[in-house]
Amino acid sequence: MFTKTPNQWRDPEIGPEVATAFQSALQEHGIAYVVGHDSYLINMASPDPTLSERSTTAFTTELGRCQALGISHLVSHPGNYIDDRDAGLRRNAARYTESLRRVDGVRVLLETTAGSGTALGARFEELAELRDRIGGDVRDRVGFCADTCHLFAAGYDLRDDFDAVWGKWDRWLGLDRLWCLHLNDSKTPRGSRVDRHELIGEGSLGREPFRRLMTDPRFAKVPKVLETPKGEDEVSNDRRMLRRLRAFAARGR
């Protein structure tokens, strides 16, 4: 979930009464896990010092809102380096470090990206390097979120080489640091570097990778989030996709 409008800089205030009501609603409706997602405007890898500073302030505030609401994890897209990849990684790591030192407790999940333009985070090696550059005193609060559409668009063959992809993930990033999965099919073919989500089993990935993710014991305790197209009523598609994923899991048992 977003704790603010994701395409605006304006930050709302989260008072104690809102936080209490939020936690009460989670308990009432039996929601066991919530993960936040930071603003689309944030780019802490930018060479522009004004944008980088503004992004760091905004990300720190994102962490603070999660802390206030009792949200334990915040997903973040690694930034766009614009000029030089190594410099962008260095800037991004320094800014993540600064923000994490300002706000205790909340964990950051670096999300895999499709790799379009100068976006960081499309390769496992790059995500590992970014995490390694984050300050050692806060690095244990940094893990990863794998988006199936992004992985496929970046070139990882979840459809025909499922085990090899996750074997490489484990070598570079560690399955123990896979703290969230975004389950999305892809409108575009493998290696397209284009981020276009599709309904589960109705895109280039097909059903098999999702069946595997819902039945493989390695992923049983990893929270899974749908970001598939919502349709006109914002509800029917999600219900249908949840039924499909639950059917995969049931048949696996």
C-alpha positions, 0 to 999 in steps of 0.5 A: 500500500501507499501511505501517500499519493505516490505521484505527489511530493506532498506528505500527509501527517499521520497522527496517533488516532489514524495509526490506532484506527489503522491497526484496529482495522487490520485486526478486525479484517484479519490482515496479517501482513502489510508492506508499504511502497514508496513514492514514484517520484523518489530518485536517490541515485540522481546526479541532481543534488536538489532532487537527490536531497529532496528524494532522501527527505521524502524517503525518510518521511516514508519510513517514518509513516510506516513506523507510525502505522506499524508497517514493518516493510517498505518496498523501494525501486532503486533509482535511475542513475542518469549519468554513470552507473557506478556513481548512481549506485554509490549515491543510492547506497549513501542515501538509503544509509542516511534514511535508515539511520534516521528512522529505526525499525522499518525494513527496506525491500529493494525491488527488482526492476525491468531495466528500462533506461538507466534504472538500477536493479534489473540484475541480481549482481547489481542489487547485491552490490547496492546492498553491500554498499549500504552502511554495515550498521543498517544493512541487516534491515535491507532485503529484496522484493522480487516482481515476476513481471520485472524479472521476466522483462529483465531477461530472467526465464521464469517460464522455462528455467524456473529453478536456475533463476532462483538458484542464481537469486540464492547465490547473489541475494539469498533466498533468506532475504526474499521478503516479498513477491509481487505476482504479475504476468507480463504483457511483453516478452522475456528481455523486453525491459518493458514493465507492463503487468498482465493478469496471472497466466494470461501473459508471456509468463503463462500459468506454470511459474505461478503454480510453482511459486504457490507450491514450492516450499521455498516460497511458502512463507514469503508474502505475495502481492498482486499488482495485476490490472484491476479492470473497470470495477477495481475488484473483479479481476483481483478476486479472480486472480486470487481464486486462481492462485489459491487453486494452484496452491490447493492442487499442490497440497 
